[in-house]
Amino acid sequence: MSDIRPGDPEPTTYRDVQLSPDFSELRRRFRRFVFPMTGLFLVWYFVYVLLADYAPGFMSTKIGGNITVGLLFGLGQFVSTFAITLLYVNWADKKFDPDAKHLRDQIEGETV
C-alpha cells in the first residue's frame, strides 16, 4: 500500500529540492544559527552546574536578603531559555521562514 495521496508531489521532487543549492543554503543558515546558540546555552548551563557543585561558597553568597548568586544564576537559566526562544522566532520569521516557504511552494507546485 502506498503512502502517496492524489495530488502529492512525486518523491523525486523532494530529492531534487534536497539536492538544490537553495535547500543547501537554507540548511547552512539554520545550522549557523542553531549550533552556536545551542553551544552557548550548553556552556552556560554546565558553568551553572559546575559552580553549584564545586563552588558552593560562591553560589551561596548573599546578594540581598535571601537572594543568592546561585538563585540568580538559576533564574538566569530560565531567562536565557526564553531569550534564545525569542531570538530564534525573530530570526526565523525574518531570515528563514520566507525561504522555507518558497521551497515548500516549489515542492507543492505553487511556484516554479
C-alpha positions as CSV (number, residue, x, y, z in Angstrom):
1,M,0.0,0.0,0.0
2,S,1.4,3.4,-1.0
3,D,1.5,6.4,1.3
4,I,1.3,8.8,-1.6
5,R,-2.1,10.5,-1.9
6,P,-3.6,12.0,-5.0
7,G,-2.1,15.5,-5.6
8,D,1.1,14.8,-3.6
9,P,4.3,15.7,-5.3
10,E,6.4,12.9,-6.8
11,P,9.1,11.6,-4.5
12,T,11.8,12.7,-7.0
13,T,10.6,16.3,-6.4
14,Y,11.7,16.1,-2.8
15,R,15.0,14.7,-3.8
16,D,15.5,17.4,-6.4
17,V,14.8,20.1,-3.8
18,Q,17.1,18.4,-1.2
19,L,19.9,18.5,-3.8
20,S,19.2,22.1,-4.8
21,P,21.6,25.0,-3.8
22,D,18.6,26.8,-2.2
23,F,18.0,24.0,0.2
24,S,21.7,23.6,1.0
25,E,21.8,27.4,1.7
26,L,18.8,27.1,3.9
27,R,20.3,24.3,5.9
28,R,23.6,26.1,6.2
29,R,21.8,29.2,7.6
30,F,19.8,27.1,10.0
31,R,22.9,25.4,11.3
32,R,24.9,28.7,11.6
33,F,22.2,30.0,14.0
34,V,21.2,26.9,15.9
35,F,24.6,25.2,16.6
36,P,26.3,28.3,18.1
37,M,23.2,29.1,20.1
38,T,23.0,25.6,21.4
39,G,26.7,25.5,22.3
40,L,26.4,28.9,24.1
41,F,23.4,27.7,26.1
42,L,25.1,24.3,27.0
43,V,28.3,26.1,28.2
44,W,26.2,28.5,30.3
45,Y,24.2,25.5,31.7
46,F,27.3,23.5,32.6
47,V,29.0,26.5,34.1
48,Y,26.0,26.8,36.4
49,V,26.0,23.1,37.3
50,L,29.8,23.1,37.9
51,L,29.7,26.2,40.0
52,A,26.8,24.7,42.1
53,D,28.9,21.5,42.6
54,Y,32.4,22.9,43.0
55,A,31.9,26.4,44.3
56,P,29.0,26.2,46.8
57,G,30.5,29.1,48.8
58,F,30.3,31.4,45.8
59,M,26.9,30.2,44.9
60,S,25.6,30.7,48.4
61,T,26.9,34.3,48.6
62,K,24.0,36.5,49.6
63,I,23.3,39.4,47.3
64,G,20.5,40.9,49.4
65,G,18.1,39.3,51.8
66,N,17.6,35.6,50.9
67,I,18.8,36.2,47.3
68,T,22.0,34.3,46.5
69,V,24.3,34.2,43.5
70,G,23.0,30.6,42.8
71,L,19.4,31.7,42.8
72,L,20.2,34.5,40.4
73,F,22.1,32.0,38.1
74,G,19.2,29.6,38.3
75,L,16.7,32.3,37.3
76,G,19.2,33.3,34.6
77,Q,18.7,29.8,33.1
78,F,15.0,30.5,32.6
79,V,15.6,34.0,31.3
80,S,18.2,32.8,28.8
81,T,15.9,30.0,27.6
82,F,13.2,32.5,26.9
83,A,15.7,34.9,25.3
84,I,17.0,32.3,23.0
85,T,13.5,31.3,22.0
86,L,12.6,34.9,21.2
87,L,15.8,35.3,19.2
88,Y,15.1,32.2,17.2
89,V,11.5,33.2,16.5
90,N,12.5,36.6,15.3
91,W,15.4,35.2,13.2
92,A,13.2,32.5,11.7
93,D,10.4,34.9,10.9
94,K,12.8,37.3,9.0
95,K,15.5,35.2,7.6
96,F,14.5,31.5,7.5
97,D,10.7,31.1,7.0
98,P,10.3,33.1,3.8
99,D,12.9,30.9,2.0
100,A,11.5,27.7,3.6
101,K,8.0,28.7,2.3
102,H,9.4,29.3,-1.2
103,L,10.9,25.8,-1.2
104,R,7.7,24.3,0.1
105,D,5.7,26.1,-2.6
106,Q,8.2,24.7,-5.2
107,I,7.5,21.2,-3.8
108,E,3.8,21.6,-3.8
109,G,3.9,23.0,-7.3
110,E,2.6,26.5,-6.4
111,T,5.7,28.3,-7.9
112,V,8.5,27.2,-10.1
